[in-house]
Amino acid sequence: MTLGKSLTGSSFSETLFDLGDKTSRRAELDQKMEAPDFWSDQDRAKAIIAELKTINAVLKPFEALARQSDDLGALIELADEVDEDDFDQEIRDSIKKAANDFESFELQSMLGGPNDHCNAYITIHPGAGGTEACDWAEMLLRMYLMWAEKHRYKAEIIDREDGDVIGLQTVTIHLKGEYSYGYLRGETGVHRLVRISPFGTADKRQTSFASVDVLPEIDDTIDIVLRDDELKRDVFRCGGPGGQHQNKTESGVRYTHLPSGTAAESRSERSQHKNDALALALLKAKLIRQEEIKREAEFAKAYNDKAEIGFGSQIRSYVLQPYQQVKDLRTDFISTNPGNVLDGEIDGFIDSYLRRKLAKGEVKKG
């Protein structure tokens, strides 16, 4: 069995070449860290450590795979020498584990963007469809929370506004986990749902839309200067479901970047100070994402057109009636089990999106 069976042609060669570059770069960074004046420039030291962490996130799994391959080869040689069948099951189990580990490594090796290693913010807004769309937005929230749980990522809702009847008007999740932005950045876009309405009196199919934005959480090594005269700060009283959970103080904070019109807000904390910090961090993430999109021409048009969340602008369709299917319209990847997808089983869509970018040469090497 060949562990590299899924990496063929130029993509395999490019991956090996990139690993060679990363190995050389790691040696350079290690040498810089050994310099006696390494900590004399704190910002430079932090940047080097952050870059080294990103490189090791790829190289260390590859080195573990190489050791795994050596161990497997030694086990096969031992089985041949003793001419016994006792090792057969152990060899089969080792091959299966190695193949799975290689596929995981291969997927992570595609995450070469400058911010792919970052934590992520996921914002969901309902679009066309009224109450149905608000409910659909909450279904997407559940899907991403379940995906995060399966991958042992920490997910925190930092902003939420409920719908008038059911579901939500907006929600932002702060997702903490290595490469969470790199894995989920392809989820950005409009998601379309077709189903029998659970709210209507007639058994009619209803189409609903919701938009998903995925932004990177920028770490301290990336300096973003926001001038006070370019920022507008508003505070507001946070709405809620009422009762003991109703926030009666003006603890919500909204920042608007006046030159671009970009806004970000937080209302999840009772402390205005905490909401202030969260809103400012989210604003920085949005501005970084905008710059990232400008550098990626294939995303620029989608971003500018996304204000209209409706027909013709979706990236994925979730059809529950009259048949069962979820299809990504960019990669043509299909699942015939929407229930599993809505329970967080979206790795197939993530994998197909990353492979498409790699095949088209769109993956930026970090």
N, C-alpha and C positions, 0 to 999 in steps of 0.2 A: 504493500500500500504506500502511495506517495503522499506525504503530508501536504505538499504544495499543489495538490491537484486542482484546487480552485483558483490558484494564481497562475495564469497562463500568459504566454506571449510577453508583450512589452510591459504589462502591469507588474509581472513578477520581477522582471529585470529592473524596472524603475524602483520597486520596493527595496531590492537588495542594494541598488546604488544609493538610495536614500539612507539605508542603514549604515552604509560605509561612510557617508557624509556625517551622519549623526555621531558615529564612533570617533571620527577625527575631531569633531567639534567638542565632544565631551572631554577628550584629552586636553584640548586647548583650555577649556573652562576649569578643569581640575588643576592645571598648571597655574592659572590666574588665582585660584583660591589658595594656593600654597604660598603666594607672595606675602612677604611680611607686612606690606602696607595694604592688604586686601580690604580691611575694614575702615581705612581712612576716608573712603568715599562711600557712605552708607547707601545712597541711592544706587550707585553702580554695583555694589555688593549684592543688594537685593535683586537687581535685574539679572545678575549672573546666576544666583541661586535659583531664581524662578525659571530661567532658561534650562538650567541643568536638571531641574525637576521634571520639566516637560520632556527632555531628551531621554532621561532614565525611565520615564513611563512607557516608552517604546522599546528601548534597548534591553532593559532588565527582563521583560517577558520573553523577548527573543532569545536572550542568553539562557533563560530557564528552559525554553523549547530545545535549544541545542543540547543541553545536559540531558533532557528527557529523551532525545533521539539517541544519544550515546548509550544511555542506560538500556533503552529498548534493543539496540544493536547487540549489546553485551548479553542480554537475556536470550535473544534468538541464537547467538553463537553457543551459549551454554546448553540450550535445548538440543541443538544439533549434535553437540559433543556427546551428551549422555543418551541421545536417541530415545528420549522418553516423551510420552504424551502428557505428562503431569503439568508441563508448562503451557500447554495450549490455551487454556482459559485465561491464565495470567497474561499471556501475550496478546490475546484478543482484547482483554480489558485495557491493557496498556495502549494498544493501537487506537482504540476508541477514544480514550482520554486524550491522547496526543492529538488526534484529529480535531476534537472539540476545542482543545486549547489553541491549536493553530488557527482555527476559524475565528476565535475570539481575538487573537493577536492580529490577524489579518484585518479585521474590522477596525480595531483601534489604530492600526498603522495608517488608515485612511484619514485619521483626524489630525491633519497637519496644519490647519489654519492657526493664525496667531492667537486667537481667543478660544480655540476648541477645548482647551484644557480647563476653561473657567466653569464656575457654577453658572446657573441660568435663572432668568426670570421668564415665566410664561404668563402672558396676558391673554384672556379670552373675552371676546365681545360677541353678543348675539347680533345677527343681521336680519335680513328679510325673513318674515315668518311670525312676528308678534310673540304671543305667549309661547307658541311652539318653539321659537328660536331661543327664548330664554331658557326653556327646559333643555334644549339641545346643548346650549352652552354649559349647563350644569352636568350633563352627561359627559361632555368632553373633559370637564374638570375632574370628574370621577375617574375617567380613563387614564389621565396623566398621573393622578395620585396613586392609582393602582400600579401603573408602570414603575413609578418611583419606588413603591414598596417592594416590588419584585426584585428590583436592582439594589435594594438596601440604600437608597438615597434618602436624605432627610428633606421633606417637603413641608413648607410653612406658607399658609395663606397670609399675605401681608396687606392685601386690599380686597374688599368684596362689597358689592352693592347688589342687594337682592332685587329680583324682578317684582313688578307690581302685583302679580298673581302667583307666579311660581317661577322657579329657576333663578337666574341671576342676570343683572345688567352688565356687570363687569367683575372680573376677578383676576388677581395677580398672585402667582405662586413663586416663592423663592425656593429653588431646588438646589440643594447642596450635595455635590458628589463629583468625583473626578471625571472630567470630560462630559459632564451632563449637557453643557451647551453644544459641544461637538456632535453628540448623538441626536439632540433634539432640534437643531437649527433648521433641519429640513421640514419640520412640522409647521413652519411659518406659512400662512396662507389661509384660504377660505375652505372650510369643511362643510360638505352638503349632506343632509340627511333626508331620506325618503321613507316614510312609514305611514301606517294607519293612525290617524290622530287619536290620542287617548283623551282628548278634551272635547272633541266635537260630538254632535249627536248622530251624524251619519258616518258610515264606514267608508270615508273617503281618504285617499292618500294625500299626505301633506308634505310639502318640501320646505325644509328649514335650512338656514345658513348661520354659521358662526365663524368669526375670524380668530386665528391664533397668531400671536407674536411671540417669538423666542429671542431673548436678548442675553448677552453675556454679562456676568457680574465682573466688573473690572477690578483687578487687584491693585495693591499699592505701588506696583512697579510701573504702572501706566499713569502718567500725570496728565490730568485734564484740568485746565484752568478755566473757571467760570467766574467772570467778573460780576461784581455786585450790581453794576448798572445794567447788566444784561439779563438779570433774573427778577422775576416777579414772584413774590411769596404770598400765598393766601392761606388762611386758616378757616376751618369750617366745622360745624357740628356734625358728628358722624351719625348717619341714620343706621337703623338696625331693626330687628324683629320686634323690638319693644320689650316691656317688662324689665327684669333686672339686667338684661343685656344691653338696654338702650344707653347709648353714650350721651350724656346731657351736657358735656363740656365741649368747647371748641378745640378738640385735640387733633382733628384731621389737618394735614398739611398738603398743599399743592404748590409745586414749583413750575413756572413757565419760563422757558428759554426764549426771550423776546426775539432775537435775530432769526431763529428758525421756527418759532411758534410751537416747539415741542413742549409737552407738559407731562408731568408725572406726579402722582399723589399717593399718600398712604393714610389709611384710617384704621388699621387693625389694632394698633397699640392704644392703651389708655393715656399714655404719656405723649404729650405733644413733642417733646424732645426726641423720643425714639421715632415717631412718625416723621419728624423733620429729617433725621439721618437716613431713613429708608427711602423717603421721597427723593432726596438729593442723589442717593446712590442709583436709584432707578432712572433718574434723569440722565446721569452720566452714561449709564448703560445704553439708553436710547440714542444718545448722541454718538457714541462709539459705533453702534449698529448702523446708524445712518451713514457714517463715513465708510464702514465696511461695505455697505451695499453700493456706494458710489464706485468703489474699486472693483466691484463685481457686476459687470454690465448686464449679465443674465438675470440679476435680481432687481435691477434698478426699476424697470418698467412695472414689475409686479408690485413693488413697494408703492410707487406713485399712484397706481390704479386701485390700490386696495381699499380706498375710501368707500367704494361701492361694493358692499358685501352682498352679492346676489348671483343671479344666473350668469354663467359664462366665465366666472373668475375663480372657480373652485380648483383646488389641487387634489382633492380626494372626495369620493362619493361613498356614502354608507347607505346601502339600500336594504331595508327590512321587509318591504312589500313592493311588488308582488313576488319577488324572489329574494334570496339571501346572498348578498355580496358586498364586499368592500373593495374598491378599486382606486389605486393611486393613478391619477391621470397623467403624471409626468413619467412614471417608470413602467406603467401597465402591470404592476404587481397586484395580484388579486388574492383575497381571502374569501372563502365561501362560508366562513363562520363568524358573522358579525358579533355574536355574543362574546366570543373569546377576545375579539379586537376591543370591544367596549369594556372588557374586563382588564385591559392593559396589555394585551398581547400584540404589540405593535412593532416588535423587533424586525419582523420580515420587511415592513415598510421602510424602517430606518436603514436596514442593510441594503435594500435595493436602491435607495436614494444615494447612499454613499458610493456604492459600486458604479452607479451611473455617472456620478461626478468624476470618479477616478478614471473611468473608461473614456470620458470626454476631455480628460486633462484639466478638469476644473479644480482639483484638490490643490490648495496652496500648501506647499511644504514649509513647515515652520523651522 
